[in-house]
């Protein structure tokens, strides 16, 4: 059972997604908790409720519950991942269209573990190269992602997109092969546009029946084709979800398929770029542009700021097919991939090209195999209904109209009209890997630009794009892309960038945005493919991460900057602008208030440590704590009993098995209670805390020092000076900065007393 020091978010009352969650919400939470508990006590046994749902849907209805099974904890093993929670597993079939059916599952965790939230998923499962799960051409149910979020307490659902992979060449596209679903108009529309919307209302009804109450919030999580489905939901079904995550979204699907064809055609024969040559190009790009983000780490934070020219790698007259240089044919091929396909009639872009630093990944499909798996089957089955169609005859002018009419109208999600979605208070978070071997990385950025044009300005109140950097190592690893929350590659880490954190806390960020009104200034990422402890900040475009100081593998070592238009190399640092930046002002006042070091100060001036909270009686296990600053790591996966945090939403105590959450920290006391050595305290000026599954807590503080290193006298003096300025003794910016200083200093003074 989950244990925590304040009431579980599971019992928050239903409100509109746009409502700001403040102290009033917490009062409502306290008032509703006893009622929710009493409802649970009155409900029948969960096994009986699970069976009852099946009995309510007889065989003659359009909805048939084909199976209802109560699964005990740890009884389900999906490639080594077990269900940590007992749950009711419902398998259902829904009739739609003229004579079609859609299969979906709903997993309902035990009442005690249920967090009150509904999550629909449609992502990659297993190795992406196998196109399993509902990326690619779909046709299966993504159980792997379902169990991941079931273990976090969500009522979770997923479907097969309205057709079966088993009836469509096991979900694999192959030239000259008949794929039935691409010849059925209803199934084509269900594939990306409508399938989630078809079964979501039924799935939510199951949730309401099982728990005797509606879910408080509804979220969607999708990557690859699942990301495209997220775009379809925001455009075509904007009323369904409070928050949508779309990772590496192929939302211009018909033209994405054409980009595969284009790149494959450009690299035929003498123009082929083998893996060693692609590695050479990436290495040369990083030799020139690696340190644009302030640190030499073989990572390209923003490829658009790099001015590398591929012509620098042209072979001389005596060289041919060398792994160290490019022939004229190879140069033209690389330039064509960078540029992307063009409509020969007017030179307009058919699809964006690939960015610098992604070259190593091109061999994983861009040189022919993706065209055979997607482009040719779609042209033969959907566009021309002719399995003998020769894709080499495709005209990059007139034939574009055929694609748009026969495919784009049914599988593309490019509308900018998100007015209903925005007006409902819903939020959408998009991520995209710069080293994605399938999707051109700039497509979400271009969509963001067009969206801002449609709305006439900033749209960050409901729509944000987070770009994921790619990193290249001299020693390549075996190619494997693992399903996660969209790393620097495609729905996971890129094979050539194994040390870049690939697990991004996107649903936690969405929850904070939707439920608490905390805008995602960045998304915290961890869990690199190579097993190291690296963490990173993913920035909302056009912001990028800039290294400041400390461990380059720690998120705390970076601040956010904004690029000038046209990808200018002239940067605008937020802390260089003449505005009152809370984090920087807090750090400046922090340094003044703090004495040198504890050893250099007489003991008589040390402030006593008071107001310690004791051990929480409910905690019997340990939590693994990582506490990092830009200049040092204080705890690194260390086992502790309890951590007390100054969260913006209120003081927060974290024990083992705490409900997963993401919290912004205000100036205040961080207290760590260890089993043997008792309590240790640091005063922090701010930061971020992520409570992860499996009793893990990551805290990244802007700046923090042991409480005993502060002098109460210094703090009083600084407060007096700040009060003078805050009362009008300076410019408008000076006054604003002084007020921020006062907030930090007064918080510090309170804990020193």
Phi, psi and omega in degrees: 000139179290143180232136179203165189273346176230167187302143181295145177295349182304332188253020175296138180291155177292131175219169175290149185296337185275350183291136176286133182263108184238201181301326179303321181295319180295324177294319177297322179301312181297323181290328185272345186299310181300322180296316180297320179295320181294325176299316180298320182295332182274344183289147176296173177304138183301330179293321178291320179296322179297314180293326182296325180299318179296321182292337182282350185236086181292170188294340185270004177270165177290340178248124180237124172275105186281337180202141175223111185230134174269119185258122179288159180302137177068014180272342182252126181240112178248094179053043177093352176259123182258157172282116180285341185243146170290147183204158173269120182255115180251127173248130186224159175231129183243126176282140176208168179063205182281321180199047184241166178217152181235130178261136176213158178236151174230127179247122187244108183292161177309146185308317184294329184266345183296129183267005176084010186236148181253134181224122172262136182234150176200093191221196177274150177227128179074214181281128182295329181297341179269354180053043177270165183078201184252027161280182177058232183265006172063204179103002175225173179254132186278076181294331182296315177289327178301313183292328178300315183272337169302318181294346176262006174097004180280146161280116193239145181221155176201155181227179184262011178070015172093005174207164184257132175299325182296338178262002183227060177054040180058030177077011182250128175279134179220137179306144176064025180242133181284126177244102189305321186294334179282357177250005180245111186302319180295321180290324177296315179294324180291323186317301183247318187290313200237346191298318180298318180292333181292316186260347183300313179301323179292319179297320179292327175296322175299318179300313182296319179295316186290318184259358182062029175193155178289157169293143181290323182217153178237132181231157175232139179230119179212149178222150183065237175299328174298327174293321175297322177296327175297319176296319178298321180296317181292330184269318188256336183224058190290350184272353192277325190232142175283327180216138181234130170249127178234110180260138177041055192282125174269059190282344172259065198296318182297322180279334171300315178299322178292328178295325176298317180296315180302308184295324177294321179292326184287341188247027179277155174058231183293346181273358183298138180250107182281172187299319182295324179289321177297320176298321179298318180297312181300318180298319179293322177300315182287329175303324182272324193241002183307316190269014178296336178266008174097359182213142177272098184222013182057039179231136179253102183291318182218096181301334182290345178269359183266132182254026180297141176246125180296339179298339179295343181256013180294138178289151173283181184295336184266352184260146178208130177054035178278150176283356182254355180207168184246136173287167177305320180295320179290323176300314180297322179295314180298317180296324179293323178289321176298320185283327184083164182293147181234148172281118186293344182287322183222003179077007181288154182287130172277325179196149180296158175269176180275154185264163176300142180094352180262000192301320182305329184276350186299327184294346182279015175158333186290346183258030171137319187291326177290327176297320180289328183277333186233302189301305185294314177301322180291318177297316184287322185268316189263315187281311187248351180049049184209104184291350178263000182302133181263110183294342178292344179268002183300128180265119184281034174221276185296326182288346175299324180296323178297318180296314182296322184282317188266344180235307186304322182297341186246344184229003178260150181226071189247008181292142175263359184278086178253028184297317180295318179299313180293315183295336177283353182083011181283158183234149179226129179241126182242137172234152182210129178278132177296333182256025177301122181281354183248302182271133171297129193294333187276357182301312178297328178294317179296322177296318178301317178299315180293324179296319177296324176294320180296318182271355177074028178155202186299137178238014185291352176289343180217350185219124178220144179246128178245121180267138184252121183291158176245146182232141183240132179249150181297326178263114183281150177254166177300141183289117172204129176248122184256142178296126174205209183264039174074087177279203183288352176260230182247106181055038180160186179288157173273140186303327182273000182234056189290344182266001178275128179306131185244354179258114185249133187277064188285321180291322176298319178295320177296318179300314180297323181290311184288314191268331184244353182073017178274108182291138181284091178295330169202163176251130181280135179231148180209192175060065174299155180299330183279002177085004180282179185260021183295144174229161183203155173262128171262129191257144175287123182301137013267014178286148175227163181274133179240126180293135180248300181191159175096201183292116183294345178267010180246136179301331183292347182275002187236144168245167182263142176230164180242131177286145171288160177304160181059030176052039178299147178280355176280119186261151173247101178283136180297328182275359174261346178286150181275067176225165181276094179272114187303316184296318183287318178300319179298318180295320180296313180294329178300311184294325179290319184289331185279138173282178185299283176215161184300319184294336183273356184250136178303145184300331183296337183265359181283131179285132178293148177273120183229177176058036177286141172269140180280187178293142177282129186297331185282346188272127176238341180255181181251159173244140178272116186253132168240117181238114187234145173241167178301330186256353181194162172250118184275314175232140180227098182051042181270140179279122178227167183275317187204148175229128177254130189233146175271073183288151178300331181275358181132158179303139191227130174253132183243123176245177173302142178067026176294149177300134179301138178198167176233129189229133171275136183261139173261169176303129181170190188268127169259120182242129179244124180253117179256155186293320185266317188260006175075218188263138171234140187230139175230144171261127184244145179275352181150178179154208185214143177232136178236115174271116186256165175298166178064033173057050176240138179229125176246125179238123175243111183257142176299313176201139180206145179220154176305140184301325183289352179277358182259147177256123179299325180294315178300320180296316179299318180296318180293324177297317180299317180294318181293325179295323179298314181291318182296334181278003175123011182270053180170187180289174179299318179292319179301318180297316180297318179295321180297322179294323177293317177302317181298320179301315181293311185293321179291325174296319179294317180299323182297322182276344177279340183291000000 
